[in-house]
């Protein structure tokens, strides 16, 4: 059953998207600080110290790339969701803040997983962090579907259902990563390499429904070409 949003609690969406941009930018920039280079004054003298350091930071660099790509794709998806709404209410603000809590935590969990790639718990902490982001996204899409006048009139319900399905990609990959970590397989976060693949192939994996195609032909809108 659709629930209308009362006009007195409607809020403009510009401020929350600006906040999102700032936190995503800060978190993505902070990720590079998780690549730790030992001081040349404390390192044991080696004939080829740079090569030794580069080999040593491979786990950190791998986790940096994975975390950066996840945040970049998710930033895009967040803005895509806000394109569907005309206004936001307090619940959307609250759910967005929860999402941003876990986004800001990514540099920590990525650093933990990168510093201890052979410890399953390090990977599990990162995977739970990413799962929380995905579940929060799913909850927001679900709430948007339930709340009638939050979305633009031209956004078809089938679009919301399709986006809810895509939002579950990260939680499913996280469960797979946790299973690999529990099996003591190092670098379990490599499962997230599939996330940009799902993103690029989303139109084929999650095609437009006949109802969405009809809405597009009649002048409506549906989210295409992620």
Backbone torsions as a table, in degrees:
resi	resn	phi	psi	omega
1	UNK	NA	129.0	-179.5
2	UNK	-73.6	142.0	179.4
3	UNK	-117.2	122.3	180.0
4	UNK	-72.8	152.8	175.9
5	UNK	-97.4	120.9	179.9
6	UNK	-66.8	140.4	-173.4
7	UNK	-60.9	-31.7	-174.7
8	UNK	-73.6	-11.7	177.5
9	UNK	-113.0	10.5	175.0
10	UNK	-75.1	141.4	-179.3
11	UNK	-129.1	146.3	174.8
12	UNK	-68.4	147.0	-174.3
13	UNK	-87.7	-10.6	-174.0
14	UNK	-61.2	-40.0	-175.9
15	UNK	-67.7	-40.4	-178.7
16	UNK	-70.6	-34.0	177.5
17	UNK	-70.4	-32.9	175.3
18	UNK	-65.7	-42.1	176.7
19	UNK	-61.3	-43.0	178.0
20	UNK	-59.7	-46.0	-180.0
21	UNK	-57.1	-43.7	-178.6
22	UNK	-64.8	-44.9	-177.1
23	UNK	-71.5	-39.7	176.5
24	UNK	-63.2	-44.1	-179.8
25	UNK	-62.7	-42.7	-179.6
26	UNK	-65.1	-45.2	-178.6
27	UNK	-65.0	-41.5	-179.1
28	UNK	-67.4	-37.0	177.5
29	UNK	-70.1	-40.2	-178.3
30	UNK	-64.9	-23.3	-178.9
31	UNK	-58.1	-33.6	-176.6
32	UNK	-66.5	-24.0	178.9
33	UNK	-73.2	-11.1	177.7
34	UNK	-79.1	-9.9	175.2
35	UNK	-86.6	100.2	-171.6
36	UNK	-92.5	125.1	177.1
37	UNK	-107.8	123.5	-179.9
38	UNK	-64.9	147.7	179.6
39	UNK	-66.2	139.9	-179.8
40	UNK	-68.4	-18.1	-178.5
41	UNK	-83.7	-19.5	180.0
42	UNK	-107.0	-11.2	-178.3
43	UNK	-75.0	146.5	174.9
44	UNK	-66.8	130.7	-179.9
45	UNK	-54.8	129.8	-179.9
46	UNK	-132.9	151.4	178.6
47	UNK	-66.1	-29.3	179.8
48	UNK	-132.3	70.8	-173.2
49	UNK	-64.0	-35.6	-177.3
50	UNK	-66.5	-43.7	178.0
51	UNK	-61.5	-39.6	179.0
52	UNK	-64.0	-42.4	180.0
53	UNK	-65.6	-43.5	-179.1
54	UNK	-61.5	-40.1	177.3
55	UNK	-65.7	-36.3	-176.5
56	UNK	-70.6	-29.7	-176.5
57	UNK	-93.0	5.7	179.7
58	UNK	-55.6	-46.3	178.2
59	UNK	-60.0	-42.7	178.6
60	UNK	-62.7	-42.4	-177.8
61	UNK	-65.9	-40.3	178.2
62	UNK	-60.8	-46.3	-179.1
63	UNK	-69.4	-31.7	175.0
64	UNK	-61.7	-47.7	-179.5
65	UNK	-62.3	-46.7	-179.2
66	UNK	-59.6	-48.8	-177.3
67	UNK	-66.3	-39.9	-179.3
68	UNK	-63.6	-44.5	-179.4
69	UNK	-65.0	-41.9	178.3
70	UNK	-59.2	-47.2	-179.2
71	UNK	-66.2	-39.0	-179.8
72	UNK	-63.6	-46.2	179.6
73	UNK	-66.2	-40.9	-177.6
74	UNK	-69.3	-34.3	175.3
75	UNK	-59.2	-43.0	178.4
76	UNK	-62.1	-44.5	-178.6
77	UNK	-65.7	-34.3	176.9
78	UNK	-62.7	-46.1	179.0
79	UNK	-66.7	-33.6	177.4
80	UNK	-62.6	-40.6	179.2
81	UNK	-65.2	-42.1	-178.2
82	UNK	-70.5	-17.1	172.8
83	UNK	-67.6	-22.5	-177.9
84	UNK	-82.1	-14.8	-174.1
85	UNK	-108.2	150.6	175.0
86	UNK	-93.9	-41.9	178.8
87	UNK	-131.1	169.0	170.1
88	UNK	-126.8	159.1	177.0
89	UNK	-121.7	-173.9	-174.4
90	UNK	-65.3	-34.8	-179.4
91	UNK	-67.5	-40.7	176.8
92	UNK	-63.8	-40.7	176.8
93	UNK	-60.5	-45.7	-179.1
94	UNK	-62.9	-44.6	-180.0
95	UNK	-67.0	-34.7	177.4
96	UNK	-67.3	-40.3	177.7
97	UNK	-62.8	-41.0	176.7
98	UNK	-60.7	-43.8	177.3
99	UNK	-57.9	-44.8	-177.1
100	UNK	-68.3	-28.3	174.6
101	UNK	-58.7	-45.3	-178.4
102	UNK	-76.7	-29.2	174.9
103	UNK	-63.9	-45.0	-179.9
104	UNK	-67.6	-20.2	179.8
105	UNK	-82.9	-14.0	-175.9
106	UNK	-57.4	-43.3	178.1
107	UNK	-57.3	-37.6	178.2
108	UNK	-66.7	-51.7	-176.5
109	UNK	-67.6	-33.2	176.7
110	UNK	-66.8	-40.9	177.9
111	UNK	-63.7	-41.2	179.4
112	UNK	-63.0	-46.0	-179.9
113	UNK	-67.4	-35.5	-179.5
114	UNK	-72.7	-34.8	-179.8
115	UNK	-75.2	-26.8	-178.5
116	UNK	-130.1	65.2	-175.9
117	UNK	-65.3	-23.5	-178.9
118	UNK	-89.6	-7.9	179.7
119	UNK	-93.3	116.3	-178.0
120	UNK	-56.2	-33.5	-176.2
121	UNK	-65.1	-34.9	178.2
122	UNK	-61.2	-46.5	177.9
123	UNK	-65.2	-37.8	-178.4
124	UNK	-65.8	-39.3	178.1
125	UNK	-60.2	-44.7	178.9
126	UNK	-64.2	-43.2	-177.8
127	UNK	-67.1	-36.4	175.2
128	UNK	-66.7	-37.1	176.8
129	UNK	-60.4	-48.3	-180.0
130	UNK	-66.5	-38.8	178.6
131	UNK	-60.2	-40.7	180.0
132	UNK	-62.1	-38.5	178.1
133	UNK	-63.8	-45.5	-179.6
134	UNK	-64.2	-42.3	179.9
135	UNK	-67.0	-35.6	177.2
136	UNK	-64.8	-40.0	176.7
137	UNK	-62.8	-43.9	178.1
138	UNK	-59.7	-42.9	-178.6
139	UNK	-63.1	-37.2	180.0
140	UNK	-69.1	-42.8	176.6
141	UNK	-61.4	-40.6	-179.7
142	UNK	-64.2	-41.3	179.7
143	UNK	-67.3	-38.6	177.3
144	UNK	-62.1	-37.1	178.1
145	UNK	-67.1	-34.4	-177.5
146	UNK	-77.0	-32.5	-173.7
147	UNK	-93.7	115.4	-165.9
148	UNK	-63.6	-55.5	-171.5
149	UNK	-98.1	21.5	173.7
150	UNK	-78.7	-38.9	-176.6
151	UNK	-87.7	158.8	173.9
152	UNK	-64.0	145.6	-179.5
153	UNK	-60.3	-25.5	-176.5
154	UNK	-83.4	-6.5	179.5
155	UNK	-82.7	119.9	-177.0
156	UNK	-78.5	147.0	-179.8
157	UNK	-60.7	-34.5	178.8
158	UNK	-61.1	-30.5	176.3
159	UNK	-64.4	-43.3	179.6
160	UNK	-64.2	-40.6	178.7
161	UNK	-63.5	-42.6	-179.5
162	UNK	-64.4	-41.0	179.8
163	UNK	-69.7	-32.3	174.7
164	UNK	-61.9	-41.2	178.9
165	UNK	-64.1	-43.3	-179.8
166	UNK	-66.2	-32.4	-180.0
167	UNK	-63.7	-21.1	-179.7
168	UNK	-83.6	-3.2	179.8
169	UNK	-62.0	-47.8	-179.2
170	UNK	-62.0	-47.0	176.6
171	UNK	-59.4	-39.0	179.5
172	UNK	-65.7	-43.9	177.2
173	UNK	-63.7	-34.2	178.6
174	UNK	-65.6	-41.7	177.2
175	UNK	-61.5	-41.5	177.6
176	UNK	-63.2	-42.5	178.3
177	UNK	-63.6	-41.4	178.1
178	UNK	-62.8	-40.2	178.2
179	UNK	-61.7	-42.1	178.1
180	UNK	-64.9	-40.0	179.4
181	UNK	-64.8	-40.6	179.1
182	UNK	-66.6	-25.0	175.1
183	UNK	-83.3	6.7	178.6
184	UNK	62.8	33.1	174.6
185	UNK	-90.2	117.6	-178.5
186	UNK	-67.1	160.4	179.3
187	UNK	56.7	43.8	-179.6
188	UNK	-64.9	-19.4	-178.3
189	UNK	-69.3	-7.6	-179.7
190	UNK	-62.8	-17.0	178.4
191	UNK	-60.9	-24.9	-179.0
192	UNK	-73.0	-5.8	172.4
193	UNK	-63.1	-21.4	178.1
194	UNK	-76.2	-18.9	-175.9
195	UNK	-63.3	-50.0	176.6
196	UNK	-64.1	-26.3	176.4
197	UNK	-65.7	-46.9	175.5
198	UNK	-59.5	-39.5	-179.0
199	UNK	-62.8	-47.4	-177.2
200	UNK	-71.2	-29.0	-177.7
201	UNK	-103.7	16.7	-172.7
202	UNK	-61.1	-33.4	-179.8
203	UNK	-65.2	-27.4	177.9
204	UNK	-88.0	-38.1	-178.5
205	UNK	-74.4	-39.7	179.0
206	UNK	-122.3	74.1	-175.6
207	UNK	-68.9	160.5	175.2
208	UNK	-63.6	140.2	176.3
209	UNK	-77.0	160.9	175.5
210	UNK	-55.1	-35.8	179.6
211	UNK	-65.3	-39.3	178.6
212	UNK	-67.7	-41.8	179.0
213	UNK	-61.6	-39.5	178.4
214	UNK	-66.3	-38.8	178.9
215	UNK	-64.4	-39.3	178.4
216	UNK	-64.2	-42.0	-178.8
217	UNK	-66.0	-29.0	-177.7
218	UNK	-94.5	8.5	176.1
219	UNK	99.0	6.0	176.5
220	UNK	-82.0	-161.9	179.8
221	UNK	-141.8	151.9	173.5
222	UNK	-148.5	153.1	-177.1
223	UNK	-79.5	123.5	-179.7
224	UNK	-128.0	161.1	171.4
225	UNK	48.3	65.8	178.0
226	UNK	-50.1	NA	NA
